[in-house]
Amino acid sequence: MKMLVEQYKEQGYDKIYVDVLADNNTRYFYEYLGAKFVKNIKIGRKILDESTYVWESVNDVLEKL
């Protein structure tokens, strides 16, 4: 995760986000790293709840990693 966020920083990104299925427990990891819940969306014919989490600053993520 740290290498990925460092690459985003090197490429000039500041704000990043991740989409995760709502019942996937990895969302707690993203929350721990400071990601803020933004919204739930529905996908396809089979209803899958997907949540979007956003970090306003890659520097904030790197501080936690």
KELONU-646124 format. One record per atom (N, C-alpha, C): x, y, z; residue in three letters. Coordinates in steps of 0.1 Angstrom, whole numbers, padded with zeros to 4 digits, always signed. Layout:
XYZAla/...
***
This chain:
+0008-0012+0000Met/+0000+0000+0000Met/+0009+0013+0000Met/+0019+0012+0008Lys/+0028+0024+0009Lys/+0034+0027-0005Lys/+0039+0017-0012Met/+0045+0019-0025Met/+0035+0024-0035Met/+0023+0020-0034Leu/+0013+0025-0043Leu/+0010+0039-0041Leu/+0008+0043-0028Val/+0006+0057-0025Val/+0017+0066-0028Val/+0030+0061-0026Glu/+0041+0069-0030Glu/+0042+0071-0045Glu/+0037+0061-0053Gln/+0037+0063-0067Gln/+0027+0073-0071Gln/+0015+0073-0064Tyr/+0005+0083-0067Tyr/+0011+0097-0064Tyr/+0018+0098-0053Lys/+0024+0111-0050Lys/+0034+0116-0060Lys/+0043+0107-0065Glu/+0053+0110-0075Glu/+0046+0114-0088Glu/+0034+0109-0091Gln/+0027+0112-0103Gln/+0019+0125-0102Gln/+0019+0131-0090Gly/+0013+0144-0088Gly/-0002+0143-0082Gly/-0006+0131-0079Tyr/-0019+0130-0073Tyr/-0019+0134-0059Tyr/-0030+0140-0054Asp/-0031+0143-0040Asp/-0043+0136-0034Asp/-0054+0138-0040Lys/-0067+0131-0036Lys/-0068+0118-0042Lys/-0070+0107-0035Ile/-0072+0094-0040Ile/-0084+0087-0034Ile/-0089+0077-0041Tyr/-0101+0070-0035Tyr/-0100+0055-0038Tyr/-0108+0048-0031Val/-0109+0033-0034Val/-0124+0029-0033Val/-0128+0020-0041Asp/-0141+0014-0041Asp/-0140+0000-0035Asp/-0149-0003-0026Val/-0148-0017-0020Val/-0162-0021-0017Val/-0164-0034-0019Leu/-0178-0040-0016Leu/-0181-0037-0001Leu/-0193-0033+0002Ala/-0197-0029+0015Ala/-0195-0040+0026Ala/-0196-0053+0021Asp/-0194-0064+0031Asp/-0180-0069+0032Asp/-0171-0062+0025Asn/-0156-0066+0026Asn/-0150-0059+0038Asn/-0144-0066+0047Asn/-0139-0061+0059Asn/-0126-0052+0057Asn/-0120-0052+0045Thr/-0109-0044+0042Thr/-0112-0029+0044Thr/-0125-0026+0043Arg/-0129-0012+0045Arg/-0124-0006+0058Arg/-0123-0015+0068Tyr/-0118-0010+0081Tyr/-0103-0006+0080Tyr/-0096-0013+0072Phe/-0082-0009+0070Phe/-0081+0005+0064Phe/-0089+0007+0054Tyr/-0089+0020+0047Tyr/-0094+0031+0057Tyr/-0104+0028+0065Glu/-0108+0038+0075Glu/-0097+0041+0085Glu/-0089+0030+0089Tyr/-0078+0032+0098Tyr/-0068+0041+0092Tyr/-0066+0040+0079Leu/-0056+0049+0072Leu/-0062+0063+0069Leu/-0073+0066+0074Gly/-0079+0079+0073Gly/-0088+0082+0062Gly/-0092+0071+0054Ala/-0101+0073+0043Ala/-0115+0076+0049Ala/-0122+0085+0043Lys/-0135+0089+0047Lys/-0146+0083+0038Lys/-0156+0077+0043Phe/-0167+0072+0036Phe/-0174+0083+0028Phe/-0177+0080+0015Val/-0183+0090+0007Val/-0197+0086+0003Val/-0199+0073-0003Lys/-0212+0069-0007Lys/-0212+0054-0009Lys/-0225+0049-0011Asn/-0227+0036-0015Asn/-0233+0036-0029Asn/-0229+0026-0037Ile/-0235+0025-0051Ile/-0240+0011-0053Ile/-0249+0009-0062Lys/-0254-0004-0066Lys/-0248-0008-0079Lys/-0245-0021-0081Ile/-0238-0026-0093Ile/-0246-0037-0099Ile/-0249-0036-0112Gly/-0254-0046-0120Gly/-0268-0052-0116Gly/-0271-0063-0123Arg/-0284-0069-0120Arg/-0285-0075-0106Arg/-0274-0081-0102Lys/-0273-0086-0088Lys/-0269-0074-0080Lys/-0277-0071-0070Ile/-0275-0059-0062Ile/-0263-0062-0053Ile/-0252-0054-0055Leu/-0240-0055-0047Leu/-0238-0041-0042Leu/-0237-0039-0029Asp/-0234-0026-0023Asp/-0219-0024-0023Asp/-0215-0013-0030Glu/-0201-0009-0030Glu/-0200+0005-0024Glu/-0190+0006-0016Ser/-0187+0018-0008Ser/-0175+0025-0014Ser/-0175+0038-0015Thr/-0164+0046-0019Thr/-0158+0053-0007Thr/-0145+0052-0006Tyr/-0137+0059+0005Tyr/-0127+0068-0002Tyr/-0125+0080+0004Val/-0116+0090-0002Val/-0106+0095+0008Val/-0094+0097+0003Trp/-0083+0104+0011Trp/-0081+0117+0005Trp/-0082+0128+0012Glu/-0080+0141+0007Glu/-0066+0144+0004Glu/-0057+0137+0010Ser/-0042+0140+0008Ser/-0034+0127+0009Ser/-0026+0124-0001Val/-0017+0112-0001Val/-0007+0113+0011Val/-0004+0126+0014Asn/+0006+0128+0025Asn/+0000+0123+0038Asn/-0013+0125+0040Asp/-0020+0120+0052Asp/-0019+0104+0053Asp/-0021+0098+0042Val/-0020+0083+0041Val/-0006+0079+0044Val/+0004+0085+0038Leu/+0018+0081+0040Leu/+0022+0083+0055Leu/+0017+0093+0062Glu/+0020+0094+0076Glu/+0015+0082+0084Glu/+0004+0076+0080Lys/-0001+0065+0088Lys/+0006+0052+0084Lys/+0012+0052+0072Leu/+0019+0039+0068Leu/+0033+0040+0073Leu/
***
